[in-house]
Amino acid sequence: MKKFDIPNVYKSTFIARIKNARRDLDPRKKDYTPTLLDFGPVRFHLARHFGFCYGVENAIEIAYKTVEENPGKRIYLLSEMIHNPGVNSDLERLGVKFMMDTSGKQLIEWTELSKDDIVIIPAFGTTLEIEKILNEIGINPYRYNTTCPFVEKVWNRSEQLGNDNYTVIIHGKSYHEETRATFSHSRTNATSLIVRDIEETKLLIDFILDKRYVKEFYELFAGKYSDGFNVENDLRKVGVVNQTTMLATETQSIADLLKETMIKKYGVENLKDHFADTRDTLCYATNDNQEATYGLLKEKADFAIVVGGYNSSNTSHIVELCEEKLPTYFISSEEKILSEKTIKHFNIHHHKEIETETYLPKKEVVNILLTSGASCPDAVVEAVLRKIHSFFFNTKSIEEVIVNLSGTRI
């Protein structure tokens, strides 16, 4: 896979050594067991896969090169480069300004731009409507485009489905930048509809099986269907694509449920005329990180720490998986670890930070699961590990543990 030139501030030498060793031992990525870092009184179980993915590193490399190669020019990002507060703050310090927030609210008006300005498209991609605006200003939207290739793969698959007269069902969050971009591209080639989760899919199935009145559809899915959507005609042939950061298992469950529905309504012999197999749109990094989380959760531990941006979709899903098994603390950086007694962490259900006391249990050996989202730098994960490590006495040094790692557990 391509190597990207990203700033050293985001890298961790010791985590890179662990990842490289695991990659050498398991090049086909069949082993999802975590790496055990045993410091004596505290043991970290580090997920097999975590941290920056291909699309994130690609976006960061392009953004930093753009700044470096265009001194004196005004440089804008359509929205956050990625969902990581540290990376976005770094770009702001370099003079990059954000055109809008993550929900699409305009922060800088289009009228303030000129054809000589630079606009960077974030990793999530953007809508065709925004591309049109930039072209009208005289700015080439493709010149500094960091759209993740796996997002573009979803767009291409949607186009193929549309060409074959399938309605595209998008599993995603309608307010998320990526889903807004995917919906914009999809609806130009195909009738399109966004479903948030399995529950909304079940509602949709009621309409496919004629169990609900048609007029209810337009109320329940307001703002989530393409213009001219016809419930009676446009739910006869469907294919599922996804926001690449959603739970892969949920996307598959949605597709399976719709497949079963089409078999129920039209018969298994006619399935190909009503349902398209689209498993090839699942992002490899999202899938790897989620599978690594399942592997991590097989370990016995006192709690889990998940590191990443609070508005990161893929990180939030990792938090959800961990919360099902054990106490989980979602933090954006080591700064949220206030002391050995107090940790400030994000509650994904109430969408706010809270503080928890005595998160470190008083016992002879404390076991911690540690992972991060796809937009979190390895350097931040290292900083989290080092800070917690510093709270314990008579521990082995990090260098000693890394040097002594061997066998399949590295």
C-alpha positions as CSV (number, residue, x, y, z in Angstrom):
1,M,0.0,0.0,0.0
2,K,1.2,3.5,-0.7
3,K,3.2,5.3,1.9
4,F,2.2,8.9,2.7
5,D,4.3,11.8,3.8
6,I,2.5,13.1,7.0
7,P,4.0,15.3,9.7
8,N,6.1,13.5,12.3
9,V,4.0,15.1,15.0
10,Y,1.3,12.5,14.2
11,K,3.6,9.5,14.3
12,S,4.6,7.2,17.1
13,T,7.9,5.3,16.7
14,F,7.0,2.6,19.2
15,I,3.5,2.0,17.9
16,A,4.9,1.9,14.4
17,R,7.2,-0.9,15.5
18,I,4.3,-2.8,16.9
19,K,2.2,-2.4,13.8
20,N,5.1,-3.3,11.5
21,A,5.9,-6.4,13.5
22,R,2.2,-7.5,13.4
23,R,2.0,-6.9,9.7
24,D,5.2,-9.0,9.1
25,L,3.7,-11.9,11.2
26,D,0.3,-11.6,9.7
27,P,0.4,-10.1,6.2
28,R,-3.0,-11.4,5.3
29,K,-4.6,-9.8,8.4
30,K,-6.2,-13.0,9.6
31,D,-5.2,-12.6,13.3
32,Y,-7.3,-10.0,15.2
33,T,-6.0,-10.7,18.6
34,P,-4.6,-7.6,20.3
35,T,-1.0,-6.9,21.2
36,L,-0.3,-7.4,24.9
37,L,1.9,-4.7,26.5
38,D,2.6,-6.0,30.0
39,F,4.2,-3.4,32.2
40,G,3.6,-5.3,35.4
41,P,1.0,-3.5,37.5
42,V,-0.7,-2.3,34.4
43,R,-1.3,-4.2,31.2
44,F,-2.5,-2.7,27.9
45,H,-4.3,-4.8,25.3
46,L,-3.6,-2.8,22.1
47,A,-6.1,-3.5,19.2
48,R,-4.7,-5.2,16.1
49,H,-5.8,-2.4,13.9
50,F,-6.4,1.2,14.8
51,G,-5.4,4.8,13.8
52,F,-5.0,6.6,10.5
53,C,-6.4,4.8,7.5
54,Y,-5.4,5.3,3.8
55,G,-8.0,8.0,3.2
56,V,-7.0,10.0,6.2
57,E,-3.3,9.9,5.5
58,N,-4.0,10.8,1.9
59,A,-6.0,13.8,3.0
60,I,-3.4,15.0,5.4
61,E,-0.6,14.7,2.9
62,I,-2.5,16.7,0.3
63,A,-3.5,19.4,2.8
64,Y,0.0,20.0,4.1
65,K,1.5,20.0,0.6
66,T,-1.1,22.5,-0.5
67,V,-0.2,24.9,2.4
68,E,3.6,24.4,1.7
69,E,3.4,25.0,-2.0
70,N,1.1,28.0,-1.9
71,P,2.6,30.6,0.5
72,G,0.7,33.8,0.6
73,K,-2.5,32.4,-0.9
74,R,-5.8,32.2,0.9
75,I,-6.6,28.5,1.6
76,Y,-9.9,27.2,2.7
77,L,-11.3,23.8,3.7
78,L,-15.0,23.1,2.8
79,S,-15.4,21.6,6.3
80,E,-13.2,19.7,8.8
81,M,-10.5,17.8,7.0
82,I,-11.2,14.7,9.1
83,H,-13.0,14.3,12.4
84,N,-10.0,14.9,14.6
85,P,-9.8,18.1,16.6
86,G,-6.0,18.1,16.8
87,V,-5.4,17.8,13.0
88,N,-8.0,20.5,12.2
89,S,-6.5,22.8,14.8
90,D,-3.1,22.3,13.3
91,L,-4.4,23.3,9.9
92,E,-6.1,26.4,11.4
93,R,-2.8,27.4,12.9
94,L,-1.2,27.2,9.5
95,G,-3.8,29.7,8.2
96,V,-6.4,27.4,6.7
97,K,-10.0,28.5,7.2
98,F,-13.1,26.4,7.3
99,M,-16.0,27.3,4.9
100,M,-18.7,25.5,7.0
101,D,-19.1,23.3,10.0
102,T,-19.7,19.5,10.0
103,S,-23.5,20.0,9.7
104,G,-23.2,22.1,6.6
105,K,-23.8,25.5,8.3
106,Q,-22.0,28.2,6.3
107,L,-19.2,29.9,8.3
108,I,-17.7,31.9,5.4
109,E,-20.0,33.0,2.5
110,W,-19.2,31.9,-1.0
111,T,-19.2,35.6,-2.0
112,E,-16.0,36.1,0.0
113,L,-14.1,33.8,-2.4
114,S,-12.3,34.7,-5.5
115,K,-11.0,32.6,-8.4
116,D,-7.4,33.0,-7.0
117,D,-8.3,31.3,-3.7
118,I,-7.7,27.6,-3.0
119,V,-10.4,25.3,-1.6
120,I,-9.6,21.9,-0.4
121,I,-12.2,19.2,-0.6
122,P,-12.1,17.1,2.7
123,A,-11.8,13.3,2.9
124,F,-15.6,12.9,3.1
125,G,-16.0,14.4,-0.4
126,T,-18.6,17.0,-1.2
127,T,-21.9,17.5,-3.1
128,L,-22.3,18.2,-6.7
129,E,-24.1,21.4,-5.8
130,I,-21.0,22.7,-4.0
131,E,-18.8,21.6,-6.9
132,K,-21.0,23.7,-9.2
133,I,-20.7,26.8,-6.9
134,L,-16.9,26.5,-6.9
135,N,-16.8,26.1,-10.7
136,E,-19.0,29.3,-11.1
137,I,-16.5,31.2,-8.9
138,G,-13.7,30.0,-11.1
139,I,-12.2,27.5,-8.6
140,N,-11.4,24.0,-9.8
141,P,-12.9,21.7,-7.1
142,Y,-10.8,18.8,-8.3
143,R,-7.4,20.5,-8.0
144,Y,-7.1,20.0,-4.2
145,N,-9.4,17.1,-3.7
146,T,-8.7,14.8,-0.8
147,T,-11.9,12.7,-1.1
148,C,-11.2,9.2,0.1
149,P,-11.0,6.7,-2.8
150,F,-13.2,4.3,-0.8
151,V,-15.9,7.0,-0.7
152,E,-15.5,7.5,-4.4
153,K,-15.9,3.7,-4.8
154,V,-19.3,4.0,-3.2
155,W,-20.3,6.7,-5.6
156,N,-19.2,4.6,-8.6
157,R,-21.2,1.6,-7.3
158,S,-24.3,3.9,-6.9
159,E,-23.9,5.0,-10.5
160,Q,-23.7,1.4,-11.6
161,L,-26.9,0.5,-9.7
162,G,-28.7,3.5,-11.2
163,N,-27.7,2.5,-14.7
164,D,-29.3,-0.9,-14.0
165,N,-32.4,0.8,-12.7
166,Y,-32.0,-0.1,-9.0
167,T,-33.0,2.3,-6.3
168,V,-29.9,3.0,-4.1
169,I,-30.5,2.5,-0.4
170,I,-27.7,4.5,1.5
171,H,-27.0,3.3,5.0
172,G,-25.8,6.4,6.7
173,K,-26.4,9.5,8.9
174,S,-28.3,12.0,6.7
175,Y,-26.5,14.9,8.5
176,H,-23.0,13.5,8.0
177,E,-20.8,15.2,5.4
178,E,-20.0,11.9,3.6
179,T,-23.6,10.8,3.4
180,R,-24.7,14.2,2.1
181,A,-22.0,13.9,-0.6
182,T,-22.9,10.3,-1.4
183,F,-26.6,11.2,-1.6
184,S,-25.9,14.1,-4.0
185,H,-23.9,11.9,-6.3
186,S,-26.2,9.0,-6.1
187,R,-29.5,10.9,-6.9
188,T,-28.1,12.2,-10.2
189,N,-27.9,8.6,-11.5
190,A,-30.5,6.7,-9.4
191,T,-33.5,7.0,-7.3
192,S,-32.0,7.2,-3.8
193,L,-33.0,6.9,-0.1
194,I,-31.1,7.2,3.2
195,V,-31.7,4.8,6.1
196,R,-30.1,5.4,9.4
197,D,-30.2,2.0,10.9
198,I,-31.9,-1.4,11.1
199,E,-35.0,0.1,12.6
200,E,-35.5,2.5,9.8
201,T,-34.9,-0.4,7.4
202,K,-37.8,-2.3,9.0
203,L,-40.0,0.7,8.5
204,L,-39.0,0.7,4.8
205,I,-39.8,-3.0,4.5
206,D,-43.3,-2.3,5.7
207,F,-43.7,-0.1,2.6
208,I,-42.1,-2.7,0.3
209,L,-44.6,-5.3,1.6
210,D,-47.6,-2.9,1.4
211,K,-48.1,-2.9,5.1
212,R,-48.3,0.9,5.4
213,Y,-50.0,3.7,3.6
214,V,-47.9,5.4,0.9
215,K,-48.4,8.9,2.3
216,E,-46.7,7.8,5.6
217,F,-43.4,7.2,3.7
218,Y,-43.0,10.9,2.8
219,E,-43.4,11.9,6.4
220,L,-41.2,9.2,8.0
221,F,-38.4,9.7,5.5
222,A,-38.6,13.4,4.9
223,G,-35.4,14.9,3.6
224,K,-33.9,11.4,2.9
225,Y,-35.3,10.6,-0.5
226,S,-34.5,11.9,-4.0
227,D,-36.8,14.1,-5.9
228,G,-39.8,12.3,-7.5
229,F,-39.4,9.2,-5.4
230,N,-42.4,6.9,-6.1
231,V,-43.0,4.4,-3.3
232,E,-45.0,2.1,-5.4
233,N,-42.5,1.9,-8.3
234,D,-39.1,2.7,-6.7
235,L,-38.9,-0.1,-4.1
236,R,-39.1,-3.0,-6.5
237,K,-35.4,-3.1,-7.2
238,V,-32.9,-2.1,-4.5
239,G,-29.2,-2.2,-3.8
240,V,-27.4,-1.1,-0.6
241,V,-24.4,1.1,-0.2
242,N,-23.1,2.8,2.9
243,Q,-21.4,5.7,4.6
244,T,-18.0,4.1,4.9
245,T,-17.7,4.7,8.6
246,M,-20.9,2.9,9.6
247,L,-20.8,-0.4,11.4
248,A,-20.0,-3.0,8.7
249,T,-22.1,-5.6,10.4
250,E,-25.1,-3.3,10.5
251,T,-24.8,-2.5,6.8
252,Q,-24.7,-6.2,6.1
253,S,-27.7,-6.8,8.3
254,I,-29.6,-4.1,6.4
255,A,-28.7,-5.7,3.1
256,D,-29.6,-9.2,4.4
257,L,-33.0,-8.0,5.6
258,L,-33.8,-6.3,2.3
259,K,-32.7,-9.4,0.5
260,E,-35.0,-11.6,2.6
261,T,-37.8,-9.2,2.0
262,M,-37.4,-9.4,-1.8
263,I,-37.3,-13.2,-1.7
264,K,-40.5,-13.1,0.4
265,K,-42.3,-10.8,-2.0
266,Y,-40.9,-12.0,-5.4
267,G,-39.5,-15.5,-4.8
268,V,-35.9,-16.6,-4.6
269,E,-36.0,-17.4,-8.4
270,N,-36.5,-13.7,-9.1
271,L,-34.1,-12.3,-6.6
272,K,-31.5,-11.0,-9.1
273,D,-34.3,-8.9,-10.7
274,H,-35.0,-7.1,-7.4
275,F,-31.9,-7.1,-5.2
276,A,-28.2,-6.2,-6.0
277,D,-25.3,-7.7,-4.0
278,T,-23.2,-4.7,-3.0
279,R,-20.9,-6.1,-0.3
280,D,-17.9,-4.6,-2.2
281,T,-18.6,-1.1,-0.9
282,L,-17.5,-1.8,2.7
283,C,-14.4,0.2,3.6
284,Y,-11.4,-2.1,4.4
285,A,-10.2,0.2,7.2
286,T,-13.6,0.5,8.9
287,N,-14.0,-3.3,8.6
288,D,-10.5,-4.0,10.0
289,N,-10.9,-1.7,12.9
290,Q,-14.2,-3.1,13.8
291,E,-13.0,-6.7,13.5
292,A,-10.0,-5.8,15.7
293,T,-12.4,-4.4,18.3
294,Y,-14.3,-7.7,18.4
295,G,-10.9,-9.4,18.9
296,L,-10.0,-6.9,21.6
297,L,-13.2,-7.6,23.5
298,K,-12.4,-11.2,23.9
299,E,-9.8,-10.2,26.4
300,K,-10.6,-9.9,30.1
301,A,-10.1,-6.3,31.2
302,D,-11.2,-3.7,33.7
303,F,-12.2,-1.0,31.2
304,A,-11.6,0.2,27.7
305,I,-10.2,3.5,26.4
306,V,-11.2,4.6,22.9
307,V,-9.3,7.7,21.5
308,G,-10.6,9.9,18.7
309,G,-12.7,12.9,17.7
310,Y,-16.1,13.1,19.4
311,N,-17.8,13.8,16.1
312,S,-16.0,10.8,14.4
313,S,-18.6,8.3,13.2
314,N,-16.3,5.3,13.0
315,T,-14.9,6.0,16.5
316,S,-18.3,6.3,18.0
317,H,-19.2,2.9,16.6
318,I,-16.1,1.4,18.2
319,V,-17.2,3.0,21.5
320,E,-20.7,1.4,21.1
321,L,-19.1,-2.1,20.6
322,C,-16.9,-1.7,23.7
323,E,-19.7,-0.3,25.9
324,E,-21.7,-3.6,25.4
325,K,-18.9,-5.5,27.2
326,L,-17.3,-3.2,29.8
327,P,-16.9,0.4,31.1
328,T,-15.6,2.5,28.2
329,Y,-14.0,5.9,28.2
330,F,-14.1,7.9,25.0
331,I,-11.5,10.6,25.0
332,S,-10.0,12.9,22.4
333,S,-6.5,13.1,23.9
334,E,-4.3,12.4,26.9
335,E,-5.4,15.8,28.3
336,K,-8.7,14.3,29.2
337,I,-7.0,12.0,31.7
338,L,-7.0,14.6,34.5
339,S,-5.2,12.5,37.1
340,E,-5.0,8.9,38.3
341,K,-8.3,9.5,40.0
342,T,-10.3,11.4,37.4
343,I,-11.0,11.1,33.7
344,K,-13.1,13.4,31.5
345,H,-14.8,11.5,28.7
346,F,-17.5,11.9,26.1
347,N,-20.9,10.3,26.6
348,I,-22.1,9.4,23.1
349,H,-25.7,9.0,24.3
350,H,-26.0,12.4,25.9
351,H,-23.5,14.1,23.5
352,K,-21.5,15.8,26.3
353,E,-18.4,15.3,28.3
354,I,-18.6,13.9,31.8
355,E,-16.1,13.2,34.6
356,T,-15.7,9.8,36.2
357,E,-13.9,9.4,39.5
358,T,-11.8,6.3,40.5
359,Y,-11.8,5.0,36.9
360,L,-8.5,3.1,37.8
361,P,-9.4,0.2,40.0
362,K,-7.3,-0.5,43.0
363,K,-5.9,-4.0,42.3
364,E,-2.6,-5.7,41.9
365,V,-2.8,-5.7,38.1
366,V,-5.0,-3.4,36.0
367,N,-5.9,-4.6,32.5
368,I,-6.9,-1.9,29.9
369,L,-8.2,-2.3,26.4
370,L,-6.8,0.5,24.1
371,T,-7.8,1.5,20.6
372,S,-8.6,4.5,18.5
373,G,-10.6,5.6,15.5
374,A,-9.4,5.9,11.9
375,S,-8.8,9.7,12.2
376,C,-6.7,9.5,15.4
377,P,-2.9,10.0,15.2
378,D,-0.8,7.2,16.7
379,A,1.1,9.9,18.6
380,V,-2.1,10.6,20.6
381,V,-2.6,6.9,21.4
382,E,1.0,6.8,22.6
383,A,0.5,9.9,24.8
384,V,-2.6,8.3,26.4
385,L,-0.7,5.1,27.1
386,R,2.3,7.0,28.6
387,K,0.1,9.1,30.8
388,I,-1.7,6.1,32.4
389,H,1.6,4.2,32.6
390,S,3.0,7.1,34.7
391,F,0.4,6.6,37.4
392,F,1.8,3.2,38.3
393,F,5.0,2.4,40.3
394,N,7.5,-0.4,39.7
395,T,6.6,-0.7,36.1
396,K,8.7,-1.9,33.2
397,S,9.7,0.8,30.8
398,I,8.0,1.1,27.5
399,E,11.3,0.5,25.6
400,E,11.9,-2.7,27.7
401,V,8.4,-4.1,26.9
402,I,8.7,-3.3,23.2
403,V,12.1,-4.9,22.9
404,N,10.9,-8.1,24.7
405,L,7.8,-8.6,22.6
406,S,7.9,-11.8,20.6
407,G,5.8,-14.5,19.1
408,T,2.3,-14.2,17.8
409,R,1.2,-11.7,20.6
410,I,3.4,-8.9,19.2
